[in-house]
Amino acid sequence: MIDADTIEIHGTRIRLWGIDAPESDQLCRGDDSELYRCGQKAATALAGLLYAIPRPVICTPKDPGRYGRTVAVCKIGDPGPDIAHWLVSNGHALDWPQYSKGHYAAAQRDAERGVKGLWAGNFVEPWRYRSCMRDGGRPSGCSDEAPAR
């Protein structure tokens, strides 16, 4: 596992289709308003899922990937839970409508209503965080109040 939305299987990097998870150095605010490393927490949650369900991860390529990665829908076993759906429904990642066309939107609404994961506090969308960092920002500034795009 590389982070919460990118895994590696037999040396092949696979980007989970349709979602975006916080970056490893990204900070979020919890329900207590304290900053925490939400990207690290999301990756830890995914690692826990993969450990808890010891079945092979099966990925079906979806789109041609950028950055040398395969973009795929990945499940734990066959049939098994869609990893991206699990991440979104537990508040560890967001539906990325630019790519998913809203495929995980219902799961995201459920996580938001249930105040799960990221939704328990405040956060900047991972795509806004990365954009801020590319523009020369620092993790603390880009995590809190990143400029809208």
Secondary structure, 3 states (H helix, E strand, C coil): CCECCEEEECCEEEEECCEECCCCCCEEECCCCCEEEHHHHHHHHHHHHHHHCCCCEEEEEEECCCCCCEEEEEEECCCCCEHHHHHHHCCCCEECHHHHCCCCHHHHHHHHHCCCHHHHCECCCHHHHHHHHHCCCCHHHHHCCCCCC
